[in-house]
Amino acid sequence: MPNTAALVGLEKRLFLKERELGALLEITQAITHNSAEADLYKIYQFTLIGQLGVRRVALYVLDEGAYRLKVNFGTDLPADSHFMPAEVGHWCPGPSCAVQELGLGHAWHNFELLVPVRQQDMVQALVFIGTLHGEYASSEALSFLETLSNILLGAVANLRLARQRETLLVAEATVRREIEIAQQVQQLLFPQHLPNNAYYALHATYQPHTEIGGDYYDVVEIDQHRLLICVADVSGKGVPASLLMSNFQAGLRTLLRQNVDLMTCVHELNHLIFRNSGGEKFITAFLAIHDRRTQVLEYVNAGHNDPLLLPDVGPPQPLHDGTVMLGIMPDLPRFKVGLAAMPPHSLLFAYTDGLTEVFDSQQEEFGEEGVLRALTHNRYLPLPRLHEEMLHDIQRFNATGDRFADDVTMLSLRVK
């Protein structure tokens, strides 16, 4: 006859394995259905209670530098109960230990076992068990409990990664949209058409270093005799720089409609930028008004690279009169409005520092000397060709070819 005790033992093992399979099924179904983190913990709790016969359970998971209570059933533990890693470092070197040996106090008297859940020799969770089913006190059963807890922790970690990826994707989409809006704003800042006519030839080139540059240029016909040109460079890049430059452009256009003089215009622009940025950002700018009647160029250089004025006869003239950059202080010191003769056939070339701050393999800078050299050589070319040749010169000079460290902007005005 079959050994009765052996049959009973076999039936118990089969019963326990059925419970274990049921527990695994509960957890894997929850994972498959993309349950929320709180739902996963709840299903884990119900699985221990319903499938494995546990009557009390407290699960602490390592989260933000501490073991925090995530599952709490049949206990009086407060919701904010936690342990620091230093407290538990000496606990349970083996697969489990008796809770009463840990000396945790009255609140822990109803727990029997502590099962540490390890991943790569690091304790990731602590499972306190109370009134454990008799058959589930074996090392095999406790190993299964650890396996089940590891599955739970893996699922929770995957959920968190998925949430982080989703948050990152949303943030990236938001940034992309902001960049698109800033690019649209920036394109609207630039004049759509330059007033090439019987009196003037104009051409502008803008080559941004990043998706949203910090350079700006403008050309405005004030009246039938006077023409304003402006080239500016805002500190920083991206959306904040674009917004500050849009404020600058709006202020400039408003002041021109009020027919204020150039000195007043620059003072008011400085106040506007200082109020908007609190002195933390600044704009370098060159503003000039050419009057065809007097053939005089009135200008202000506010901390900008010196534009070059090339008369038909005579040496090139750097235009440096003006003041400091705009927006760094409420009042502008050492202010001077410059005046320069600009008769027919004169050429005015304004640019931003991306044109000069180009370095060769020996770390020599293209600089203002390189700009003047190229400009002198090509000054009588049509302005689009002049700009093309200037770009070719700095690309040949640049150690990184056509990859520049900053935005490159050029604006040329030739009096016919």
C-alpha positions in Angstrom: 0.0 0.0 0.0 1.2 3.5 -0.7 2.7 5.3 2.2 -0.1 7.5 3.7 2.2 10.1 5.2 4.0 10.5 1.9 0.7 11.0 0.0 -0.4 13.6 2.5 2.9 15.4 2.2 2.7 15.3 -1.6 -0.9 16.7 -1.5 0.3 19.5 0.7 3.1 20.4 -1.7 0.7 20.3 -4.6 -1.7 22.5 -2.7 1.1 25.0 -1.9 2.3 25.0 -5.5 -1.3 25.7 -6.6 -1.4 28.7 -4.3 2.0 29.9 -5.5 0.8 29.6 -9.1 -2.3 31.5 -8.2 -0.2 34.2 -6.6 2.0 34.5 -9.6 -1.1 34.7 -11.9 -2.6 37.5 -9.8 0.6 39.6 -10.0 1.4 38.9 -13.7 -2.2 39.8 -14.7 -1.9 43.1 -12.8 1.4 43.8 -14.6 0.0 42.8 -18.0 -3.0 45.2 -17.5 -0.6 48.1 -16.7 -2.1 48.7 -13.3 -1.1 51.8 -11.4 1.6 51.5 -8.7 -0.9 51.7 -5.8 -3.0 48.9 -7.5 0.1 46.7 -7.8 0.8 47.1 -4.0 -2.9 46.4 -3.3 -2.9 43.2 -5.4 0.4 42.1 -3.7 -1.4 42.5 -0.4 -4.5 40.6 -1.4 -2.3 37.8 -2.9 -0.4 37.3 0.3 -3.6 37.2 2.3 -5.8 35.3 -0.1 -3.3 32.9 -1.7 -0.6 32.4 0.9 -2.6 32.7 4.1 -0.7 35.6 5.6 -2.7 37.6 8.2 -0.4 40.5 8.8 2.0 42.1 6.4 4.1 45.3 6.2 6.1 46.0 3.1 8.8 48.6 3.2 10.4 49.6 -0.1 13.6 51.6 -0.6 12.3 54.9 -2.1 14.2 58.2 -2.1 16.9 57.1 0.4 14.6 55.4 2.9 12.6 52.2 3.4 9.0 53.5 3.2 5.8 51.7 4.1 3.9 50.7 1.0 1.7 47.8 2.1 0.2 47.8 5.6 -2.4 45.2 6.5 -3.5 44.0 10.0 -1.2 46.4 11.8 -1.3 49.8 13.6 1.7 51.2 11.9 1.4 54.9 10.8 1.3 55.6 7.1 4.6 57.6 7.3 6.5 54.7 9.0 10.0 54.3 7.6 13.5 53.0 8.3 16.8 54.6 7.2 19.3 52.3 5.5 21.8 52.6 8.4 19.2 51.2 10.8 18.6 48.0 8.8 22.2 47.4 7.6 22.9 44.7 10.2 19.5 43.0 9.9 19.0 39.5 8.5 22.2 38.5 6.8 20.3 35.3 5.7 17.0 34.8 3.9 14.9 35.7 6.9 15.0 36.4 10.7 12.7 36.5 13.7 11.2 39.9 14.2 11.4 39.6 18.0 15.2 39.4 17.8 15.3 42.9 16.2 14.0 44.7 19.3 11.6 47.0 17.4 9.1 47.6 20.2 5.5 46.9 21.0 4.1 47.8 17.5 6.0 44.8 16.1 5.0 42.1 18.5 2.4 40.6 16.1 5.0 40.1 13.4 6.9 36.8 13.2 9.3 37.0 10.3 11.3 39.6 8.4 12.1 38.6 4.8 14.6 41.0 3.2 14.2 41.3 -0.6 17.6 41.6 -2.3 18.6 42.7 -5.8 22.3 42.5 -6.6 23.3 42.2 -2.9 21.3 45.3 -2.1 18.2 45.1 0.1 15.5 46.8 -1.9 12.5 45.9 0.4 11.6 44.5 3.8 8.6 42.2 4.2 7.3 41.8 7.7 5.0 38.8 8.1 2.6 37.9 10.9 0.6 34.8 11.5 2.1 32.9 8.6 0.4 29.8 7.4 2.2 26.8 9.0 3.2 25.3 5.7 4.7 28.6 4.6 7.4 28.7 7.2 9.7 26.6 5.1 12.8 28.1 3.4 11.3 27.1 0.0 8.1 29.0 0.8 10.1 32.1 2.0 12.2 32.0 -1.1 9.0 32.1 -3.2 7.8 35.1 -1.1 11.0 36.8 -2.0 10.6 36.0 -5.6 7.0 37.3 -5.6 8.2 40.5 -4.0 11.0 40.9 -6.5 8.4 40.6 -9.3 6.4 43.3 -7.7 9.4 45.6 -7.3 10.4 45.1 -10.9 6.9 45.9 -12.0 6.9 49.1 -9.9 10.3 50.1 -11.2 9.1 49.7 -14.8 6.0 51.7 -14.1 8.1 54.6 -12.7 10.4 54.4 -15.7 7.4 54.5 -18.0 6.1 57.6 -16.1 9.4 59.3 -16.3 9.6 58.6 -20.1 6.1 59.9 -20.5 7.0 63.0 -18.5 10.1 63.5 -20.5 8.2 63.1 -23.8 5.7 65.7 -22.7 8.5 68.0 -21.6 10.3 67.5 -24.9 7.1 68.2 -26.9 6.5 71.4 -24.8 10.1 72.5 -25.5 9.7 71.8 -29.2 6.5 73.8 -29.3 8.1 76.7 -27.5 11.0 76.6 -29.9 8.6 76.6 -32.9 6.8 79.6 -31.4 10.0 81.4 -30.7 11.3 80.7 -34.2 8.0 82.1 -35.6 8.4 85.2 -33.4 11.9 85.6 -34.5 11.1 85.4 -38.1 8.4 88.0 -37.6 11.0 90.3 -36.0 13.1 90.4 -39.2 11.9 92.7 -42.0 10.2 90.7 -44.7 11.4 93.1 -47.4 14.4 95.4 -47.5 13.8 98.8 -49.2 16.1 98.4 -52.2 15.2 101.4 -54.4 16.7 104.1 -56.5 18.6 105.5 -53.5 19.8 102.4 -51.5 21.0 98.8 -52.0 20.5 96.7 -48.9 21.1 93.0 -48.1 21.0 91.0 -44.9 22.3 87.5 -44.0 21.4 85.6 -40.8 22.9 82.3 -40.0 21.8 81.0 -36.5 24.1 78.9 -34.4 21.2 77.2 -32.6 17.5 76.7 -33.4 16.7 80.0 -31.8 19.4 82.6 -32.2 20.0 85.9 -30.3 20.7 88.2 -33.2 18.4 90.8 -34.7 18.5 93.2 -37.6 16.0 95.8 -38.8 15.6 98.4 -41.5 12.9 101.1 -41.3 12.0 103.9 -43.7 11.3 106.7 -41.2 10.2 109.1 -43.9 11.0 109.8 -47.6 14.4 111.1 -46.7 15.6 109.1 -43.6 16.4 105.4 -43.3 17.1 103.6 -40.0 19.2 100.4 -39.8 19.7 98.4 -36.6 21.8 95.3 -35.8 21.6 93.8 -32.2 22.7 90.8 -30.2 21.0 89.7 -27.0 22.9 87.9 -24.3 21.9 84.2 -24.1 20.0 82.1 -26.5 16.7 80.3 -26.8 13.2 81.4 -25.9 14.2 84.0 -23.2 16.5 85.7 -25.7 13.9 85.7 -28.4 11.3 87.2 -26.1 13.6 90.0 -24.9 14.5 90.8 -28.5 10.8 91.0 -29.4 10.4 93.6 -26.6 13.4 95.5 -28.1 11.9 95.5 -31.6 8.4 96.5 -30.4 10.0 99.3 -28.4 12.1 100.5 -31.3 9.2 100.6 -33.7 7.0 102.4 -31.2 9.6 105.1 -30.6 10.2 105.6 -34.3 6.5 106.2 -34.8 6.7 108.9 -32.1 9.5 110.6 -34.2 11.9 110.8 -31.3 15.6 111.6 -31.9 18.2 108.9 -31.8 19.6 109.7 -28.3 16.1 109.6 -26.8 15.3 106.4 -28.6 18.4 104.6 -27.2 17.8 105.9 -23.7 14.2 104.6 -23.8 15.3 101.2 -25.2 17.8 100.9 -22.3 15.0 101.6 -19.7 12.8 99.1 -21.4 15.4 96.3 -21.4 16.5 97.1 -17.8 12.9 96.9 -16.6 12.2 93.6 -18.4 15.5 91.8 -17.4 16.4 93.5 -14.1 20.0 93.9 -15.3 20.5 90.2 -15.7 20.5 90.3 -19.5 21.7 92.8 -21.9 21.7 93.7 -25.6 24.5 95.1 -27.7 23.1 97.2 -30.5 24.1 99.5 -33.4 21.5 102.0 -34.5 22.0 104.4 -37.3 19.9 106.9 -39.3 21.0 108.0 -42.8 19.6 111.3 -44.2 19.8 111.6 -48.0 19.4 115.3 -47.8 22.5 115.9 -45.7 24.4 112.7 -46.7 25.2 112.2 -43.0 24.9 109.0 -40.9 23.9 109.6 -37.3 24.6 106.6 -35.2 24.9 105.1 -31.7 27.1 102.0 -31.0 25.8 100.5 -27.7 28.6 98.1 -26.8 28.4 96.4 -30.2 31.1 95.4 -32.7 32.2 98.5 -34.6 30.5 98.5 -38.0 32.6 99.6 -40.9 31.9 102.6 -43.2 33.8 102.5 -46.5 33.6 105.7 -48.5 34.2 105.7 -52.2 37.4 107.6 -51.5 39.4 107.4 -48.3 40.2 104.9 -45.6 37.5 102.7 -43.9 36.0 104.2 -40.8 35.0 102.1 -37.7 31.9 103.4 -36.0 32.5 103.2 -32.3 30.8 106.3 -30.8 27.9 105.6 -28.5 27.6 104.1 -25.0 27.7 100.8 -23.1 25.5 97.8 -23.8 21.8 98.2 -23.1 20.0 96.8 -20.1 22.8 96.5 -17.6 22.1 99.8 -15.7 19.1 102.2 -15.5 21.1 105.1 -16.9 23.6 105.1 -19.8 27.0 106.7 -19.1 29.4 108.3 -21.5 26.8 108.7 -24.1 27.8 110.2 -27.5 25.9 110.2 -30.8 28.3 109.7 -33.7 28.2 111.5 -37.0 29.8 110.4 -40.2 29.7 111.6 -43.8 28.0 109.0 -46.0 27.8 110.3 -49.6 26.8 108.2 -52.7 28.8 105.0 -53.3 29.6 104.7 -49.6 29.1 101.2 -48.0 28.1 100.6 -44.4 28.7 97.0 -43.1 27.3 96.0 -39.7 27.5 92.6 -38.2 27.4 90.6 -35.0 30.4 89.0 -33.1 29.7 85.5 -34.6 31.5 86.8 -37.7 34.7 87.7 -35.9 34.8 85.0 -33.2 36.0 82.3 -35.6 39.2 80.5 -34.9 41.7 78.5 -37.1 43.6 75.4 -36.0 46.2 77.5 -34.3 43.5 79.3 -32.2 44.1 82.5 -34.2 40.9 84.7 -34.4 39.5 85.9 -37.7 38.7 89.1 -35.9 37.9 92.6 -37.1 41.1 92.6 -39.2 39.8 89.6 -41.1 36.4 91.3 -41.7 38.1 94.5 -42.9 40.4 92.5 -45.2 37.6 90.6 -46.8 35.4 93.7 -47.0 38.0 95.8 -48.7 38.7 93.1 -51.2 35.0 92.6 -52.2 33.4 95.9 -51.4 32.2 96.6 -55.0 30.6 93.3 -55.5 26.8 93.1 -55.4 25.8 92.9 -51.8 24.5 89.3 -51.9 27.8 88.2 -53.5 29.7 90.3 -50.9 28.0 88.4 -48.1 28.6 85.0 -49.8 32.3 85.8 -50.1 32.5 86.8 -46.5 30.9 83.5 -45.4 33.3 81.6 -47.6 36.3 83.4 -46.1 35.3 82.6 -42.5 34.5 79.0 -43.4 37.9 78.5 -45.0 39.5 80.2 -41.9 37.4 78.3 -39.4 38.9 75.1 -37.9 35.4 73.5 -37.9 34.4 74.6 -41.3 30.8 75.8 -41.5 30.1 75.1 -37.8 30.3 78.4 -36.0 30.3 79.0 -32.2 27.7 81.8 -32.4 25.1 83.3 -34.7 26.4 85.2 -37.7 24.5 88.3 -38.9 25.5 90.8 -41.6 23.6 93.8 -42.8 25.0 96.0 -45.6 23.8 99.4 -46.9 25.2 101.0 -50.0 24.2 104.5 -51.0 23.6 104.7 -54.7 
